[in-house]
Amino acid sequence: MSANAGVDNVTHGLAGLLVADAAGHWLEHRKVPVTPRIRRALSVLGIVAAEFPDSDLVYSGPVLDMGPLGYLLHHRGHTHTIVWAVASALLLWWVARRWVGGSGRLVSRALLVVALVGTLSHLLLDFTNSYGVHPFWPFDGRWYYGDAVFIVEPWLWLVAIPALFWNRPSSVGKVLLPLFYLLILAAVWFLGQVARDVAVVLLVFAATWPLVQRMLGGVQRTASGMLTWGLVTALFFVASSRAEATVRAAASSAAGVGASQVLDVVLNPGPGDWGCWSALVMSRDSERYRVTSAFVAPFGAVRSLEVCSARYQQGRIGSDVLAGLAGRADPLFVPTASVVWRSSWSAPLADLPTLARVRCEVHAALYFMRTPVWQRVSPAQLLLSDARFGIGGSGFSDVVVPTNGVCSFPNGWIPGWVPPRTDLLDASLRGDSAALGLGGTTTSNSPTVGSSGRGRRGRRQGTGIPRAVVRAPVWSGPA
């Protein structure tokens, strides 16, 4: 259940299998014989299509020679767009048609639907959590975040696997699906991420839902699995909306801060738990940028803040993600009956734009980082992190930034996403090339930060970093 993933790949595969089963039922309804070969083709296609956007893992790493930024900038990148999803679905459809041979127009149509819905389902599922996607690139490079579903959500496994199991004629499915069922139950009970009372509810559901599914017909199993999956997800989105409103209301009054503007709220639920959430609040006042961590109980009358705090003493939701930062302070926001503030970190407003101007590592990282925080770890180095994923030894998003010297990857491939924190960047990073010291022009392939919500297209060849950033003057600020 690590936080450095999007939705786990088992969940993606289960969604693809549900789509494949639905296509098989449709063919049977149309009186088309679903042979074992067609059924296998549907199932394999459903899984492969649902996983295919993660093919960016082939190149979004060390091969780009950009350190951790190769992964941060390019996973959930170009392959996680609607353009790629449709193009790859057509390729997979062509391969699947070749596999099944001349099985008729309806089978071909069913395969096409499975391929399209499978690849697009990956984008939709990845949207549901706080990592985010930018599905509309190259027309819109903005990130979109669901902030609703935990990265490994046990309800989705428990809802889908029994419906799939009873519909599987093959011995492979009969063996693997129960193993995954036992795996998620073991994780629920033993890993310490799930509140104990929630774990009991999940175990009771896990014991009864397979019996319910056993009594249903094939079409009813698939339909109930898909509908219950949708219901679970919808409930998390309702709870997320309530949690965000609760946090924003609590942050509306800040002790001793004057006018404080909330820029963004990042939310993560407890696994399987609609009632307990962790939050990160990005805010600014006239002088400082601030990140504040919190614990939220959006339905206090049903699941109080005291209960949530007692249930989550450890794990991703129970711990303070800002704990690895030096220079933390007491939060300035006033606690309420539904929100407890954990800690706060802040920096002068000028620091982030200045860092981005003088260090290519920061400039590049801001195309990904939603909650950037930083600290000096040695006289010659800063550590830049995205607080969503932990800091220091616990964070996969950590980027070591030299305070002097030339850019460490002058030929880095910077994609054209719109940086999440354009609200903190000055004109020099929103397209004012003169302020960057480029004499009114940028390099031919230097991506800039779009203030209008559309990202300019990044290219691989050439420098990819503005010249002023490649020269990298010394950073001597207070970070």
N, C-alpha and C positions, 0 to 999 in steps of 0.2 A: 504493500500500500504506500509506496514511496511517492513523494510529491513531485518527482521529476518526470512524471509521465502525464499523458493526457488521460482519456478514458483507456482502461486496460484493454489489451488485445483480445482477451477472452470475451469481454462484453461485445466488442465489435463482431467477433465471429458468431456469437449467439444471435445477434441482430440479423446477420446475413442468413443464418439458417432459418430463422422465422420467416424471412422474406421468401426463401427458397421453398419452404413448405407451403406458404400461401399460394405461390405460383403453381405448385403441383396440384393443390386442391382445385384451382381454377381450371387447369387442364382436364382434370377428372370431371368437373362440372360440365365442360364442353364436350364430354364423351371422347376425349383423346386418351388412348391407352398410355399410361405412364410406366414405361418399361424400367427395369432396374438401371439401364444405361442412362435414360433420361433423368431418373431420380438422382443418380450419382452426379450427373452433370449439373443439375440444379443446385445440389448441396455444395459441391466443390466451388461452383461459380459464386454462390452466395457468400461463402467464407472468403474466397480470394478477393472478390470485389469489395467486401466490407473492410478488408485489411489493406487494400492496394494503395490508398493514399499515404500509408506509412513507408512506401518505397523510398521516400526521401532519406531514410536512414542509411541508404547506400552511400550517399555523398555528404550528408549534413553532419560531418564530424572531422576527424583528423585529416581527411583527404584535402580539405580546403586550406589547411595550414593557417588557421585563424584562432587556434586554441579553443576554449569553450564557446567562443562566438560562432564558430562554424555550425555547431548544433543549435545554439540559441536562435540564430537568425534564419536557419534554413530547415529545421524540423518544424512541422506545421507550416511549411512554406508554400512553394508553388504547387506541390502535389495536393495541398489542402485547399484547393480552389474549385469552384464550380466548373471552370473551363477545363481543368485537368480531369476532374471527376467524370465529366461527360466524354472527353476524348479517350480516357483509359477504359471507360465502360464499353465504348464501341469496339476497342481492341479486344477486350475480354470476351465480348459477345461473339466477335468473329472467330476467336479460338474455340469457344464453346460450340458454336455451330459446326465447325469442322470436326469436333469430337463426336457429336451425336449423329452426324451425317444427315441424310435427307429425311428428317422426321416431320416435315410439314410446316406450314405457315404459322399455326398456333403455337407450336413448340418454339419456333424461332422468336415469336413475339414474347413468349414467357421468359425465354433466356435474356432478351433485351431488357425487359422490365427488371429482372433480378440484377443484371449488371448495373443498370442505372440507379436503381433504388439502393443497391448495396454500396456503391461508391459514395453516393450522396448521404447515406445514413452515417457514414464515418464522419463527414463534416458536421452533421447535425449533432451527433453524440459528443464530438470534441468541443463543440460550442457550449455544451451545457455546463462546463466547469470554469474555473477561474483562469485557466491557461490561455484560452481564447483562440480564435481563428480569424482569417481575413478572406472569406470565401469569394468575395466579389472582385478580387484582383484579376486583371489589370485595370478595371474600370473604377474600382474603389479600393484603396490600399489600407483602409482603416481596420483595426482589430475590433472584433466583437466578442464579448464575454457573457456567458450565461450566469456564472456565479451561483449555480444551483445544485449541482450533483457532485458528490465525492468521486474522486478519481477511480476508486474501485468500489462501486456501489453494490453491496450484497443483495439488496432487494431485486436488482435486475437479474442477477444470476439465479436466484431462487424462483423468480417468476417464470423465467424462460426455460430452464433445463427440464423440469418435469413435462412441460408441453412438448418439447422436442424429443424427449426420451421415448415416450409412448408412441410416437409417430415414426420412430426409426426402425426400419426392417433389418438394417445391417448390424452385424456383431460389433463393428468398430464403434459405431455410435452408442451401442448399448453398454460398451465398456468405458469409453472416454467420458461420456456425460455424467455418469455417477461419480467418477473420480473427481471431476471438477466440482460437483455438488458437495462432496465430502471436503474438498480443498477449501471452498469458501466457508463452510461451516467451521472447519478447524481454525481458519483465519479469524472468523468472528469471535470464537471463544478464547483463543489462546494468544493472539498477538497484542492484546491490550489497547487496540484502537477503538473498539466498539464499547459503548457504555453497557454495563452488565444487564440492566433492565431491558435495553434494546436487544441485546444478544438473546435473552430469554424469549422475547417476542419473535425474533427471527427463527429461533430453533423450533418453536411451536408451529409457526407457519411452514417451516421446512418439513415438518412431520405430517402435516395435514394436506398441503397443496398437491403433492403427488397422488394422494388418494382421490382427491377431487378430479384431477386430470385423468386418472385411470377410468373414471366413470363416464367421461365425455367421449364423443366421437372425434374423428380426426380433424374435421373442420372446426369444431367447437374448441378443441385444444389449442389449435393455432390462433384462432380468433381471441380466445380468452387470454392467451399468453401475450399477444400483441396489445390488447386493450388494457390489461393490467399493467404492462410495461409503461404504456402511455399515461395511465393514471398515476403511477408512482412518480414519474417524471414531472407531471403537471403539479402534483402536490409539493414537490421540492421547489418548483418555480414560484408557487404561491407563497411558500414559506420564505423563500429568498426575498421576494418583494416586500413581505412584511418585515423581515430582518433589516433590509436596507432602510426602509422608512423609520424603523425604530432607532437605528444607529444615527441617521441624519437628524432626527428630532433631538436625540441626546447630545449631538455635537453642535446643535444650534446655539447653545450658550456655553461660552468658553471663559473660564475664570482668568481674568487678568490679561486677556489677549486682544481686547478691542474687537474689531471686525475681522472674523476668521471665516474664510471661504472654503467649504468642503469641495474638493475637486473630484474625488472618486472614492468609492467604497468597494473593497474586495471582500468577498464572502466565501466561506467554506463550511458546509454542514458536517456534523458528526456522521460517520458512516451509518446508514440506515436510520438516521435520526432527523426528523423534521424540526425538532424543538430546540436544538442547541447548535450554535454557530460561532465560529471565530471570524473576526473582522479586522481589516486593516483600513484605516482612514487616512487618505492623503488630503492635506489642507494647506492653506497659505494665509498669511496676513500681510501687512504692508512691508514686512522685513524678512520673514523666514518661511521656508518650506518645511512641512512637518509630516511625519508618519507616526500614527498612533495605533497600537494594537488593542483589541477589545474582545470580550466574550459576550455573546448576545443570546437572550431567551425571548424570541419574538412572540411566543404564546405563553406569557407568564402565568396566566390563570390555569393553564393545563400542565405546563412543565416550567416550573419557576427557575429563576436564575440560581437560587441556592441549590436546587436539585441538579441543574446542569453543571455547576461548579464542583459539586461532590462527585458526580459521575465521571468527569473528565479531569483526572489528576495528572495524566501523562498523555503521551501520543501526540499526533499532529494537531488535534484540536485543543487538547488540554494545555499544551506548552505555549510559551510566549515566543513567537518567531523572531522578535527583536532582541532576544536574550544574548545573541552573539555580538551585539554592537556595543562598542565603548561609547561613553558619553550619553547614555540614555538618561532620561529625566522622568519625573512624575508627570503623568498626563495633565494637560490643562483643562480638559473637558470634565464636566461635572457628572459623576455616576448617577444612574437612575435605577429604578426597580427592575429594569430589563437589560441594562447594559453596565458591565463593569469594565473600566479602562485599565489596561495592564501596564503599559509603559509607552514612552514617546521618545522620538529622535527628531532632531531638527538641524537645519543648516541655513545660512544666509541665502536669500533668493538668487543672488548673483553667482553662487558657486557652481551650480549645475551647468548653466550656459557657458560659463568660463571653462570649466573642465571639458565640455564638449567641443569648445573651440580649439583648445590647445592639445587635446589628447585624442588620437584617432580611435583608441579602444573605447573611450566613453562615447564618442560620436556614434560609433557603430552599435554599441550596446543599447543605446536609446531607441533604436528601431524595434527593440523587443521589450525592454524593461518597463513594466507598468508601475512598479513601486521601487524606484532606484534609491538606494542608500549607500553610504560609503564611509570609510574610516581609514586613517593612516595606520599601516601595519609595520612600517619601517621608515627611516628617513628618506628612502628612495622609492617607496611604493605605497599606493593606495589599494584598498580592496573595495571594488564596486560590486554590489549584490542586488538582486531583485528580491525584496523581502517576502514575496509570496512563497518562495521556495527555501527559506532558511538562510542563515548567514554563517560564514566561516566553514567549519568542518561539516555542517549539516546542510549546506546549500550547494546545489549543482549549478547554480547560475552565477557563482562567484567569478569575477574577472579581475586579475591582478593588473594594475595600471601603473607603469613607471611614471615617476614625476618629472623625468627629463629624458632626453634622447629622441631619436627619430621614431616614427611609427613602426610598430612591430610587425605589421602586415600591410605595407603600402599598396600591394596589389589585391587586397581583400575584396571579395565579392559582397557588396552591400545591396540587399534586395530593396525593392521600392515600397516597403510598407510605410504607413504613416506612424511615426513614433507615438506611443500612447500618451506621453507627457508633453505634448505640444503646448499645454497650458502653462508650462514652467520655462519654456525656451524663449529666448529673446529673438529679435529680428534676424540676428546673424545666423540662426539655425532654422529660420522659417523662410529662407530663400533670398535674404539680403546679402548678395555675394560681396558687395563693397565692404560691409562690416566684417566679413571673414578675411579681409586683407587680400582679396583676389583681384583687385583693380576693376571690379564691376563684372567679372566673368568667373565662371567655375570651369573646372576641367570638363572635357567633353562628356565624360561618363560619371560625373560626381553626383550621386543622389542627394537631394536636399529635402528638408522637412517641409511638407506641405501644410500650410495653415488652413487650407480650405477643406481638409478632410480627404483629399486625394493624394496618393503617393506617386512620385515619379518613378519610372521604371529603372531598376538597377541593372547594370551590365557587368559581365565577368572580365572582359579585357581591360587593359589599362590600369590606372591606379584605383578607381572606385572610392577614393577618399579625397576631400578637398585639399588643395596644396597647402593651405595654411595649417591644416591639421597634420599633414605628413611632416611638415617642418618641426612641429611639436616643441614649442618653447617650454621652459621650465614652469611647472605649476608650483607656486609657493604659497598658496592660499591656506586657510585655517583648517582644512579638513583633517 
